Amino acid sequence: MGASSLATSRIHESLDAALARKRVVLWYDPNGEWASEFDDYQPAQAEKLRVENNEFSVKVAISRAPLDQRFLFYIPCAKPAEPDNWLLDLLLAGHEFTADRASLDIQEAGLTLEFKELAQEHKAFFRSPVRTTKLKDLRRPNDDKTAVRLKMLAVLAKQPPDIDKLLLHAFGQLDPANPDGDDPVEALYGSHQLSRYFWKAVGEKFGYASPEPNLRDFAVALFNSVSSIGPDGDLLPHARVFLSIWKDSLSARSAFEQWSDHLAGVLRVEEQLNDAPDGYDPDDDDSYELIERFVLSRLLQRFQGDASDAELLDAVRNRSSSCWFEKHLHGYRALEQAITFRQLQAKADLQVPGFEEGLQRYCNSWWRLDQAYRRCIFHARTYQQPTLFKPLREWLENQYVNNVLLPLTNRWSDQVSQLSSWSSTALPRQKEFHMRYVHAPLGAKSLKRLFVVISDALRYEAARDYAERLNSQAGKGWKAEVDALLGVLPSYTQVGMAALLPGAQLGINPTDGTAVVDGQSASGTDNRDKILKAYANGRAKAIQAEDFLNLPTTKEGAELIKEHDLIVVYHNRIDRIGDKRDTEADTCQAVEQAFEELDAILRKISSLKGSQAVITADHGFLFQQEPVDANDRSEFPAAKELTFKNRRFALGTGIKPSAGQKVVTAAELGLSGSWQAVFPLGLDRYPRSGSGSRFVHGGTSLQEVVVPVIRLKRERKDESRVVEAELLRVPAKITMGKLSFGLFQLEPVEPRKRLPLQLRIGLYAKADGALLCAHRTVLLDSAASEAREREQQVVLELSNAAGDYNNQTMELRLEQMLEGVSQPQAYKTVDLKLQRPFGSDFDDFRWP
């Protein structure tokens, strides 16, 4: 039976009893609130009459009725004074019936008589049987009036009975930028006379007091109390806990960002940050996004100043737990890569004692400079704050071009200029790729099928980057190892693609630059498919990446692997973007896009049950983000005929050598034909109208001619695991307003074996699970072999709400944060007792 039907039944039973005792029953209802109960009442042997200015006719009806006839008079007005009461004689002889709404309400809610005044004060709340039932469901035997009112607030807001969650809900209901928006606290609770109790609960937990409390005023007090910038607020420490809960809440996060952004303007946070002294350190304050911008801006300034790399990296790490960090991740990553570049540059010896040594040194370490430069450019451009990053980019461009590329390519060119043939003992020739990485593996009985991916212009440093990412992603299924080849010259697409095909003799048509293998054209996918099929007796397939990815796995994909042992996938992202004047500035973005597309190709290979794959490239590339200096341009040499021209080479006959250029014959390059090739040495480019100059290939630089080979094997079992953590020096009792302890990473991080562990740490009341401090996020990712370098100190500042749990058990909770999983997973817990010192009982003692 529902709450309303139960109340009505009780009223009807009371009316039956009154009519059984008296002939006439009068029911005064000043507010007309019992009209429906009167209308629904069906007495067994009595007549119902509504009295509204018809008192005389009512008395006449009674006088004429039989003496055993009984009457119920419903009078929807207040009882008049006796001299004015026309029905006084009936009232004195009969019975006055009254229905006590408050008493019925508390009964329906399962409350005791002591809550009658509460029900009278908030009678609008109890008018709804649905609300009353929900309140009854939330009720606990030891609830006092404060607890009951909190649960009434929760019922109205449709939230748990927790003032923090009720506040979060209220903040989410109001657009702070709309000055005409209704205060949701008043809108939700005002008509139920509960608004002041909402603010009373807020005041008790936060120490908030205002003559006219409202959400906007509280928000100002909240952010002032937590933020390191602006006037000091006077709220209790729980304000910091609440803001932590707000930022961590997936459902409330957008509201936090709205309020934070709005208050940053209202409180003039930007002006205060601009005027902040040099020593101002926001530490882990992330109350405003402007603080994140300020920190990053200061770090960029310090990078140009005297700050050490270790100090800068520690500062970035300290900000990694900020709620704004992901939004500004590319900015921080650009700074990190600039630091990496500076560290590499400081250690680099860019001397080139010989051709072979130059190749070895590039493959061992120099490529990292190219990688750090490219990564920094990518992150800085993706961050899209050109003014902020202008000084760093100018520094980087100057250092990379003038102090790395220029001296390195010049010294390397000195060795190239002395060569009589294009070959090496340090690196295999690119022409050997097919025999080493295709023919030999396919000849093994253990391998049924091989996938080869040729990614146009995937240079060596990018391949190393991609392989490292694969190896760091344990459980993704591929183990990668990188080799290097000496790319064919000229280092451009036609001849590079041809060099990867089976065949004895490679040649170039000097008129149009197209390549042939054993006299057969190697231009385009169809021609390459013919050459591959001839080699594999029809069981090879050349296919473009887009077509390969669009193959339905169950049908066409199944037929592909059934009919072919060798599948060669041609992928083109980097060269397609970089080799055009209009888009060459996006080269660094193109490399990242290529990685994503290669991931998709590998997933497709996995779905086709591929167990081994090889990724290689036709050539590398030279790149600088800013326009090429006029001094890095070279004129084409005098020649009998230059039949094919490129930014980094030209083909022809009768070419006359000139300073800063290298002329070689086809035979010296290991190619068929009687033509010659000429290459500008160093960073020089030949003039070509309509073509770009920042992204180039075809020449002899290390970045162009060191070609990567990534050997990939599917891992059948993921043997990786996250590192383990151990708590150190956790006290048995908490007697201060802070809890300090150590967190030790038991072992170093190691790619594919031991992975980083990210933990969220909090202190909770064991009794009801209340959070009593702001969450701390800690990343354990140290690769240090020294144990002491793998320990971190953690300090948790307790909320004032912890005072309600004195002499109770607390739970120090460590939860593991997993990528792609919104809810942290339980990792480790420790129980400890909260025991305040006796001094906290005195008024002048503030704890925490």
C-alpha atoms as one frame of an Amber mdcrd trajectory, in Angstrom:
protein
   0.000   0.000   0.000   1.430   3.413  -0.960   2.067   6.235   1.480  -0.929
   8.349   0.344  -3.380   5.434   0.416  -2.129   4.524   3.897  -2.802   8.049
   5.206  -6.227   8.147   3.570  -7.112   4.786   5.073  -6.165   6.010   8.530
  -8.324   9.124   8.128 -11.281   7.100   6.937 -10.938   4.715   9.886 -10.913
   7.688  12.274 -14.066   9.105  10.636 -15.824   5.733  10.961 -14.992   5.693
  14.676 -16.223   9.279  15.202 -19.529   8.606  13.379 -20.019   5.495  15.424
 -19.940   7.632  18.579 -21.748  10.799  17.460 -24.644  11.579  15.149 -22.951
  14.713  13.748 -19.245  15.063  12.943 -17.848  18.411  11.804 -14.509  18.608
   9.943 -12.930  22.062   9.646 -10.182  22.319   6.983  -8.839  25.911   6.832
  -6.488  25.275   3.900  -8.649  22.826   2.035  -5.833  20.283   2.104  -8.075
  17.337   2.985 -10.652  17.812   0.218  -9.596  14.739  -1.724  -9.750  12.546
   1.390 -13.304  13.827   2.091 -14.371  13.194  -1.501 -12.962   9.656  -1.404
 -14.676   8.776   1.873 -17.720   6.533   1.515 -19.446   6.159   4.928 -21.565
   3.077   5.504 -24.522   4.791   7.250 -23.931   8.516   7.137 -24.535  11.369
   4.777 -21.644  13.613   3.609 -22.311  17.293   3.222 -19.972  20.108   2.172
 -20.717  23.284   4.119 -19.956  26.460   2.198 -22.233  29.383   3.138 -25.201
  27.010   3.405 -25.340  26.565   7.191 -29.095  27.269   7.493 -30.095  24.625
   4.925 -27.779  22.117   6.624 -29.510  22.641   9.966 -32.892  22.259   8.268
 -31.783  18.956   6.725 -30.743  17.613  10.112 -33.960  18.645  11.802 -36.037
  16.796   9.203 -33.875  13.652   9.133 -34.594  10.529  11.197 -32.925  10.512
  14.584 -30.716   7.590  13.624 -29.391   9.374  10.524 -25.759  10.399  10.902
 -23.965  13.314   9.168 -20.404  14.265   8.230 -20.005  17.994   7.562 -16.831
  19.048   5.694 -16.210  22.767   6.173 -13.242  24.087   4.045 -12.533  27.091
   6.260 -11.276  27.936   9.703 -13.590  27.374  12.645 -15.327  30.728  13.439
 -15.469  32.234  16.863 -18.401  30.923  18.913 -20.574  34.096  18.578 -20.219
  33.849  14.791 -20.578  30.117  14.471 -24.016  29.168  13.040 -23.244  25.528
  13.723 -22.211  25.976  17.349 -25.107  23.914  18.699 -24.231  21.041  16.398
 -20.573  21.365  17.315 -21.326  21.221  21.043 -23.622  18.242  20.657 -21.556
  16.428  18.076 -17.809  15.788  17.423 -15.122  17.981  15.853 -12.823  15.869
  13.687  -9.265  17.054  13.032  -6.597  15.480  10.804  -3.026  16.121  11.995
  -0.997  16.328   8.791   2.346  16.449  10.566   1.613  13.360  12.620   0.528
  11.464   9.522   3.566  12.658   7.609   6.108  11.407  10.132   4.301   8.089
  10.364   4.414   7.680   6.590   8.124   8.513   6.603   8.801   6.031   9.377
   9.797   8.787  11.791   9.022   9.093  15.480   6.954  11.762  17.216  10.012
  13.927  17.965  10.128  14.838  14.241   6.610  16.325  14.241   7.843  19.911
  14.256  10.206  19.062  11.377   7.271  17.726   9.369   5.234  20.863  10.129
   8.107  23.108   9.023   8.669  21.230   5.776   5.130  20.138   5.043   5.537
  20.869   1.312   8.142  18.103   1.170   5.761  15.541   2.662   2.939  16.373
   0.252   4.522  13.948  -2.194   4.150  10.263  -1.308   7.056   9.486  -3.641
   9.390  11.768  -1.692   8.125  10.422   1.616   8.733   6.845   0.535  12.270
   7.653  -0.637  13.002   9.394   2.655  11.739   6.356   4.525  14.068   4.133
   2.499  17.050   6.325   3.447  16.143   6.575   7.134  18.360   4.949   9.779
  17.332   4.317  13.410  19.822   6.785  14.911  19.117   9.668  12.516  18.726
  13.045  14.178  17.042  16.082  12.630  20.229  17.153  10.872  20.607  13.737
   9.265  16.938  13.633   8.260  17.104  17.058   6.646  20.257  16.080   4.758
  18.385  13.074   3.403  15.441  15.291   2.465  17.879  17.446   0.491  19.208
  14.316  -1.156  15.722  13.161  -2.139  14.933  16.515  -3.738  18.235  16.601
  -5.642  18.101  12.897  -6.468  21.617  12.528  -5.079  23.210  10.565  -2.230
  22.835  12.161   1.248  26.288  13.735   1.209  26.746  17.494   1.276  29.735
  17.244  -1.088  27.652  15.472  -3.705  24.764  17.874  -3.191  27.147  20.762
  -3.792  28.491  19.126  -6.944  24.937  18.720  -8.183  24.115  22.354  -7.439
  27.222  23.614  -9.255  26.224  21.545 -12.250  22.801  23.190 -12.393  24.033
  26.764 -12.764  25.901  28.344 -15.642  28.293  30.701 -13.866  28.545  32.942
 -16.927  24.785  33.586 -16.929  24.094  36.441 -14.476  20.347  35.858 -14.760
  20.490  32.194 -13.845  18.424  31.138 -10.835  20.337  29.902  -7.823  19.763
  26.116  -7.930  19.893  25.856  -4.139  16.895  28.126  -3.782  15.184  26.582
  -6.787  15.577  23.047  -5.438  15.008  23.575  -1.748  13.399  26.976  -1.231
   9.767  25.938  -1.570  10.428  23.179   0.967  12.000  25.578   3.505  15.256
  23.626   3.289  17.636  26.181   1.767  18.979  27.434   5.080  19.613  23.869
   6.206  21.572  23.210   3.029  23.818  26.162   3.810  23.995  25.140   7.454
  25.392  21.753   6.386  27.863  23.503   4.067  28.891  25.816   6.897  29.530
  22.958   9.302  31.776  21.104   6.863  33.502  24.004   5.111  33.367  26.784
   7.691  31.419  28.925   5.221  29.443  31.786   6.729  27.595  34.571   4.961
  24.598  36.794   5.812  23.126  35.835   2.447  24.661  32.520   1.448  24.479
  31.597  -2.213  26.335  29.396  -4.669  28.293  32.157  -6.413  29.541  33.590
  -3.139  30.506  30.143  -1.898  32.380  29.422  -5.146  34.506  32.540  -4.649
  35.272  31.523  -1.055  36.062  27.980  -2.177  38.559  28.896  -4.910  40.192
  31.607  -2.788  40.685  29.086   0.013  42.332  26.514  -2.221  44.271  28.495
  -4.812  47.787  29.800  -4.262  46.961  32.991  -6.166  44.635  35.755  -5.061
  43.308  36.666  -1.598  43.409  34.005   1.086  40.064  32.359   1.719  38.944
  31.335   5.183  37.283  28.003   4.503  38.369  24.903   6.384  40.802  22.359
   4.854  37.906  20.282   3.566  37.643  22.825   0.748  40.769  21.299  -0.784
  39.287  17.809  -0.505  36.063  18.936  -2.128  37.884  20.554  -5.046  39.847
  17.329  -5.522  36.588  15.347  -5.619  35.113  17.850  -8.076  38.076  17.655
 -10.448  38.197  13.846 -10.277  34.491  13.405 -10.993  33.831  12.423 -14.597
  30.248  13.678 -14.430  31.081  16.980 -12.706  34.392  17.806 -14.406  32.856
  19.996 -17.106  31.084  22.081 -14.462  34.374  22.520 -12.594  36.040  23.793
 -15.752  33.190  26.244 -16.350  33.322  27.629 -12.828  37.100  27.751 -12.785
  37.218  29.645 -16.066  34.504  32.049 -14.961  36.054  32.778 -11.569  39.469
  33.288 -13.145  37.960  36.282 -14.902  35.934  37.523 -11.946  38.912  37.332
  -9.587  41.373  38.717 -12.176  43.673  35.735 -11.856  45.602  36.550 -15.023
  46.493  40.033 -13.749  47.674  38.590 -10.462  49.787  35.974 -12.212  51.339
  38.651 -14.410  52.309  40.554 -11.265  53.481  37.477  -9.371  57.022  37.735
  -7.985  59.815  35.645  -9.453  59.758  33.391  -6.414  56.071  32.517  -6.742
  55.656  28.750  -7.057  52.124  27.357  -7.458  53.449  23.864  -6.690  50.578
  21.469  -7.493  47.839  24.124  -7.562  45.517  23.428 -10.480  42.471  25.422
  -9.437  42.681  27.547 -12.600  43.820  26.651 -16.088  45.626  29.994 -16.171
  47.995  28.607 -13.555  48.883  25.782 -15.950  49.593  28.316 -18.688  51.629
  30.389 -16.248  53.730  27.399 -15.166  54.446  26.369 -18.740  55.321  29.937
 -19.697  57.689  30.235 -16.732  59.327  26.915 -17.577  59.942  28.060 -21.148
  61.557  31.221 -19.801  63.675  29.206 -17.397  64.735  26.931 -20.250  66.274
  29.972 -21.909  67.765  31.039 -18.564  69.997  29.273 -16.093  67.661  26.509
 -14.898  69.141  23.037 -15.038  67.524  20.330 -17.127  66.878  18.282 -13.980
  65.002  21.185 -12.368  62.865  21.678 -15.448  62.026  17.985 -15.780  61.159
  17.759 -12.069  58.821  20.731 -12.491  57.089  19.073 -15.439  56.754  15.847
 -13.486  55.259  17.746 -10.557  52.557  19.152 -12.851  51.679  15.757 -14.316
  48.941  15.228 -11.715  47.269  18.537 -12.591  43.739  18.244 -13.958  44.819
  20.528 -16.838  47.960  18.574 -17.716  46.432  16.526 -20.528  45.047  19.671
 -22.160  48.537  21.190 -22.189  50.374  17.920 -22.720  51.797  18.885 -26.112
  53.235  22.065 -24.633  55.017  20.144 -21.888  56.162  17.446 -24.321  57.639
  20.082 -26.626  59.649  21.437 -23.702  60.787  17.949 -22.715  61.971  17.247
 -26.251  63.857  20.551 -26.340  65.569  19.509 -23.107  66.357  16.113 -24.602
  67.790  17.789 -27.688  69.964  20.075 -25.563  71.261  17.128 -23.535  72.035
  15.123 -26.668  73.712  18.055 -28.316  75.927  18.664 -25.281  77.194  15.075
 -25.433  77.378  14.687 -29.210  80.708  14.495 -30.967  79.756  15.225 -34.567
  83.158  14.473 -36.028  83.151  12.095 -39.020  86.537  10.378 -39.193  85.472
   8.147 -42.061  82.558   7.005 -44.225  81.983   3.762 -42.323  82.404   5.445
 -38.934  79.884   8.092 -39.953  77.268   5.446 -40.738  77.928   3.623 -37.494
  77.796   6.754 -35.365  74.580   7.875 -36.977  72.940   4.496 -36.325  74.283
   4.427 -32.771  73.356   7.885 -31.530  73.214  10.828 -33.932  69.729   9.902
 -35.144  68.400  10.838 -31.703  69.099  14.514 -32.444  66.895  14.337 -35.547
  64.225  12.589 -33.500  64.235  15.095 -30.634  64.018  17.951 -33.139  61.100
  16.374 -34.984  59.232  15.497 -31.816  59.684  18.997 -30.405  58.379  20.557
 -33.619  55.425  18.176 -33.676  54.354  18.921 -30.108  54.912  22.665 -30.423
  52.852  22.887 -33.621  50.125  20.646 -32.221  49.926  22.832 -29.100  49.092
  25.767 -31.379  50.600  28.527 -29.273  53.121  30.024 -31.748  53.760  33.229
 -29.789  54.487  31.380 -26.556  56.818  28.912 -28.257  58.491  31.342 -30.648
  61.675  31.806 -28.549  62.085  28.064 -28.016  61.465  27.246 -31.676  63.920
  29.894 -32.812  66.504  28.484 -30.425  65.820  24.940 -31.564  65.926  25.814
 -35.245  69.198  27.674 -34.848  70.807  24.876 -32.846  69.583  22.089 -35.097
  70.344  23.673 -38.448  73.520  25.572 -37.625  75.084  23.399 -34.922  73.910
  19.918 -35.908  72.754  19.582 -39.504  75.226  21.967 -41.082  78.437  20.718
 -39.469  77.377  17.085 -39.631  76.342  17.106 -43.280  79.434  19.089 -44.242
  81.754  16.623 -42.510  79.812  13.684 -43.889  79.948  15.201 -47.367  83.739
  15.397 -47.099  83.744  11.606 -46.812  81.171  11.136 -49.575  83.181  13.314
 -51.945  86.110  10.911 -51.673  84.115   7.768 -52.566  84.685   5.953 -55.826
  81.649   3.685 -55.385  78.467   3.770 -53.321  78.853   0.843 -50.935  79.666
   0.118 -47.317  81.050  -2.579 -45.092  79.163  -1.179 -42.085  75.680  -1.440
 -43.607  74.209  -3.831 -46.172  73.056  -2.268 -49.425  69.365  -1.559 -49.812
  69.412  -3.860 -52.857  70.083  -6.752 -50.454  66.814  -6.161 -48.599  64.838
  -8.749 -50.524  67.360 -11.522 -50.091  67.997 -10.844 -46.395  64.552  -9.964
 -45.118  62.158 -11.650 -47.564  63.729 -14.566 -49.397  65.639 -15.983 -46.437
  62.713 -15.946 -43.958  60.292 -17.370 -46.541  62.759 -20.168 -47.187  62.484
 -21.297 -43.590  59.976 -24.056 -43.012  58.690 -22.412 -39.843  57.308 -19.351
 -41.678  54.274 -19.786 -43.893  53.593 -16.178 -44.730  55.378 -12.854 -44.588
  53.942  -9.354 -44.639  56.163  -6.513 -45.858  55.129  -2.892 -45.323  57.001
  -0.238 -47.317  56.299   3.171 -45.845  57.407   5.957 -48.155  60.018   8.266
 -46.517  59.941   6.555 -43.109  63.422   7.684 -42.176  65.643   5.887 -39.710
  64.963   8.020 -36.623  61.210   7.769 -37.178  61.456   3.987 -37.521  63.410
   3.798 -34.271  60.730   5.927 -32.633  57.946   3.707 -33.906  59.742   0.516
 -32.857  60.324   1.890 -29.367  56.637   2.675 -29.062  55.715  -0.848 -30.100
  58.170  -2.319 -27.626  56.880  -0.123 -24.812  53.286  -1.222 -25.399  53.390
  -4.585 -23.744  50.483  -6.777 -24.620  49.946  -5.151 -28.024  51.432  -8.246
 -29.654  54.519  -7.122 -31.609  58.198  -7.244 -30.691  60.297  -4.937 -32.868
  63.992  -4.845 -33.737  65.537  -2.257 -36.050  68.318  -2.749 -38.577  69.779
  -0.267 -41.027  70.601  -0.404 -44.739  72.620   1.893 -46.956  69.981   3.353
 -49.227  70.436   3.464 -52.987  71.381   6.722 -54.718  69.668   8.850 -55.794
  67.536   8.504 -52.647  64.106   9.054 -54.137  60.927   7.020 -54.412  61.228
   5.375 -57.841  64.664   3.871 -57.380  64.202   3.218 -53.639  61.060   1.179
 -54.255  62.764  -0.721 -57.047  65.744  -1.527 -54.831  63.422  -3.420 -52.452
  62.165  -5.785 -55.182  63.689  -9.120 -56.212  65.958  -8.952 -59.218  69.583
  -8.852 -60.307  69.980  -5.521 -62.043  68.547  -2.157 -61.051  68.446   0.723
 -63.464  67.017   4.222 -63.995  65.638   5.864 -67.087  67.584   9.165 -66.962
  64.905  10.934 -68.998  62.003  10.641 -66.561  63.599   9.083 -63.473  61.575
   5.880 -63.592  63.239   2.695 -62.369  63.532  -0.778 -63.906  64.427  -4.154
 -62.427  66.021  -6.575 -64.880  64.640  -4.421 -67.680  61.064  -4.461 -66.361
  59.375  -1.284 -65.150  59.141  -1.000 -61.376  56.929   2.080 -61.384  53.531
   1.768 -59.744  51.877  -0.976 -57.743  50.808  -3.035 -60.764  54.341  -3.335
 -62.160  55.751  -4.175 -58.747  53.052  -6.801 -58.330  54.183  -8.451 -61.588
  57.807  -8.580 -60.443  56.808 -10.045 -57.065  54.525 -12.642 -58.643  57.271
 -13.714 -61.024  59.550 -14.270 -58.056  56.972 -16.190 -55.953  55.318 -18.204
 -58.735  52.176 -16.150 -58.397  51.958 -16.411 -54.613  52.879 -12.782 -53.920
  50.694  -9.706 -53.858  51.461  -5.981 -53.974  48.673  -3.854 -52.545  48.151
  -0.256 -51.495  47.633   0.352 -47.777  44.159   1.834 -48.256  42.999  -1.258
 -50.166  44.607  -3.586 -47.648  42.887  -1.913 -44.700  39.520  -1.995 -46.450
  39.664  -5.742 -47.088  36.915  -7.577 -45.197  38.816 -10.022 -43.008  36.423
 -12.936 -43.257  36.186 -13.149 -47.045  38.628 -11.183 -49.190  41.194 -11.149
 -46.393  40.941 -14.904 -45.977  41.353 -15.379 -49.715  44.396 -13.076 -49.738
  46.325 -15.144 -47.193  45.147 -18.409 -48.691  46.464 -17.557 -52.150  49.642
 -15.666 -51.216  52.743 -16.302 -49.118  54.156 -12.794 -49.556  51.992  -9.703
 -49.155  53.703  -6.345 -49.770  51.745  -3.316 -48.533  52.688   0.087 -49.944
  52.028   2.906 -47.513  52.437   6.597 -48.260  51.800   9.304 -45.704  55.073
  11.099 -44.944  56.183  11.596 -48.550  52.677  12.503 -49.681  52.577  15.411
 -47.195  56.228  16.393 -47.078  56.977  16.362 -50.782  54.532  19.155 -51.619
  55.308  22.831 -51.158  51.857  23.600 -49.750  51.993  20.907 -47.073  55.689
  20.325 -46.320  55.393  22.366 -43.113  53.211  19.537 -41.767  55.933  16.912
 -42.127  56.261  16.274 -38.387  52.494  15.808 -38.084  52.652  13.457 -41.079
  55.146  11.215 -39.289  52.767  10.836 -36.339  49.898  10.127 -38.705  52.047
   7.497 -40.370  52.551   5.802 -37.014  48.797   5.629 -36.484  48.287   4.157
 -39.946  51.063   1.629 -39.402  49.316   0.605 -36.189  46.143  -0.005 -38.202
  48.099  -2.065 -40.751  49.630  -4.201 -38.010  46.217  -4.764 -36.460  44.984
  -5.903 -39.847  47.945  -8.250 -40.208  47.153  -9.662 -36.771  43.544 -10.231
 -37.778  44.835 -12.170 -40.802  46.874 -14.365 -38.452  50.193 -12.919 -39.560
  53.043 -13.847 -37.233  55.944 -11.976 -38.848  56.207  -8.664 -40.642  58.847
  -6.300 -41.905  58.527  -2.525 -42.192  61.003  -0.612 -44.322  61.223   2.505
 -46.471  62.376   3.578 -49.903  64.424   6.512 -48.588  64.712   9.009 -45.746
  64.541  12.792 -45.864  66.186  16.016 -44.791  63.879  18.424 -43.004  63.934
  21.778 -41.305  60.771  23.518 -40.164  61.735  27.052 -41.096  62.452  28.247
 -44.663  65.843  27.272 -46.039  68.580  29.878 -45.912  69.597  31.390 -49.233
  73.148  30.154 -48.642  71.905  26.557 -48.754  71.142  26.742 -52.453  73.292
  25.466 -55.251  73.116  26.003 -58.994  72.935  23.105 -61.416  76.386  22.406
 -62.897  77.334  22.781 -66.524  76.568  19.634 -68.472  76.046  18.333 -71.955
  72.529  17.479 -70.911  70.563  17.378 -67.651  67.592  15.197 -68.401  66.050
  14.880 -64.914  66.233  17.448 -62.139  65.437  17.268 -58.459  66.093  19.450
 -55.419  68.856  17.078 -54.277  70.188  15.544 -57.506  70.149  15.670 -61.275
  70.647  13.059 -63.995  72.295  13.621 -67.357  75.470  13.274 -69.355  78.659
  15.247 -69.672  78.263  16.765 -66.248  81.218  18.909 -65.241  82.236  18.748
 -61.588  82.059  21.969 -59.581  82.863  22.914 -56.015  80.457  21.557 -53.393
  78.990  18.908 -55.719  79.615  15.217 -56.307  79.385  13.696 -59.788  79.141
   9.910 -60.107  78.389   7.438 -62.876  75.586   4.906 -62.874  78.137   2.123
 -62.526  79.650   3.756 -59.429  76.183   3.737 -57.922  75.740   0.053 -58.776
  73.060   0.847 -61.371  72.837   0.022 -65.082  73.144   2.723 -67.710  75.636
   5.219 -69.114  74.261   8.335 -67.461  75.712  10.405 -64.656  74.273  11.834
 -61.465  75.260  14.987 -59.622  74.523  15.722 -55.958  74.883  18.997 -54.029
  76.882  18.337 -50.886  75.966  19.513 -47.386  72.525  21.041 -47.050  72.405
  22.587 -50.496  69.298  22.344 -52.670  69.014  22.854 -56.401  66.461  25.401
 -57.617  63.158  23.849 -58.707  60.111  26.074 -59.225  56.906  24.847 -57.662
  58.552  22.385 -55.300  59.230  22.707 -51.587  62.659  23.082 -50.042  62.183
  22.276 -46.353  61.433  18.582 -46.927  63.844  17.059 -49.456  65.317  13.721
 -50.373  67.340  12.254 -53.197  70.712  13.355 -51.867  73.563  11.842 -49.898
  72.970  13.010 -46.319  72.783  10.472 -43.535  69.136  11.360 -42.938  68.348
  10.507 -46.576  70.421   7.366 -47.131  70.238   5.404 -43.850  67.166   3.249
 -44.515  65.464   1.403 -41.624  64.247  -2.170 -41.475  61.906  -3.016 -38.597
  61.679  -6.753 -37.998  58.436  -7.664 -36.244  57.316 -10.844 -34.548  53.992
 -11.536 -32.930  54.309 -12.291 -29.242  52.027 -15.115 -28.311  52.183 -14.380
 -24.596  52.363 -11.101 -22.791  54.910 -11.582 -20.027  55.008  -7.947 -18.985
  53.798  -6.644 -15.648  53.732  -3.363 -13.817  56.366  -2.674 -11.196  55.396
  -3.185  -7.598  55.242  -0.572  -4.852  55.843  -0.814  -1.137  54.792   1.614
   1.594  57.507   2.836   3.927  57.342   4.463   7.371  53.539   4.521   7.651
  52.711   5.470  11.260  50.294   3.370  13.290  48.519   6.529  14.473  47.753
   9.905  12.920  48.247  12.637  15.489  48.913  15.575  13.184  47.019  17.328
  10.415  49.275  15.627   7.868  50.171  12.052   7.051  53.678  11.508   5.657
  55.128   8.260   4.376  57.432   6.854   1.737  56.505   5.001  -1.439  59.161
   2.688  -2.811  59.281   1.270  -6.348  60.660  -2.229  -5.824  62.341  -2.567
  -9.241  63.341  -0.428 -12.210  61.056   0.008 -15.184  62.149  -2.015 -18.232
  60.475  -1.933 -21.670  58.110  -4.836 -22.331  58.970  -6.453 -19.000  58.341
  -4.080 -16.118  55.952  -1.252 -16.820  55.243   1.997 -14.917  52.654   1.988
 -12.142  50.344   4.954 -11.560  48.609   5.148  -8.203  45.894   7.340  -6.731
  46.334   7.686  -2.980  43.748   8.789  -0.446  42.857   8.511   3.219  39.343
   7.286   3.984  37.235   6.767   7.097  36.813   3.054   7.624  33.317   3.516
   9.045  31.595   5.157   6.088  34.219   5.524   3.346  34.415   9.341   3.581
  37.429  10.834   1.819  39.464  12.825   4.342  42.189  14.326   2.136  42.737
  15.476  -1.409  43.782  12.653  -3.694  47.445  12.401  -4.666  48.438  10.826
  -7.966  51.899   9.242  -8.035  53.669   7.772 -11.068  56.283   5.096 -10.408
  58.282   4.996 -13.628  61.905   5.158 -12.545  64.440   3.141 -14.521  67.170
   3.875 -11.949  69.166   0.899 -10.717  69.947   2.627  -7.419  67.190   1.788
  -4.938  67.255   5.159  -3.198  66.454   6.891  -6.478  63.186   4.935  -6.709
  61.675   6.218  -3.470  59.156   9.065  -3.362  57.856  10.991  -0.360  54.076
  11.415  -0.098  52.338  13.940   2.138  48.554  13.949   2.608  46.920  16.976
   4.242  43.845  15.969   6.227  40.493  17.667   5.929  38.860  19.270   8.962
  36.164  16.634   8.478  38.688  14.152   9.847  37.943  15.589  13.284  34.606
  13.774  13.275  36.447  10.439  13.193  38.772  10.846  16.166  39.793   7.548
  17.763  38.453   5.673  14.761  40.169   3.509  12.172  41.320   5.105   8.931
  42.160   3.353   5.673  45.133   4.489   3.600  44.031   3.390   0.157  46.249
   2.937  -2.904  44.401   2.454  -6.197  45.951   1.615  -9.547  44.995   3.845
 -12.467  44.743   1.947 -15.750  44.809   3.419 -19.233  41.325   3.578 -20.733
  39.649   2.603 -17.439  37.801   5.426 -15.673  37.512   3.725 -12.290  40.805
   3.064 -10.423  41.384  -0.499  -9.276  42.201  -1.496  -5.688  45.937  -1.985
  -5.188  46.812  -1.903  -1.497  45.327  -0.700   1.808  46.707  -0.048   5.280
  44.646   0.577   8.426  45.775   3.173  10.933  44.159   5.022  13.830  43.284
   8.707  13.952  44.118   9.976  17.415  44.130  13.719  18.013  46.166  15.064
  20.931  44.252  16.177  24.026  45.075  19.799  23.239  42.605  19.745  20.402
  39.780  19.822  22.973  40.660  23.446  23.802  39.208  26.292  21.778  42.566
  27.829  20.876  43.798  24.616  19.321  43.316  24.387  15.535  43.467  20.879
  14.021  44.469  20.298  11.400
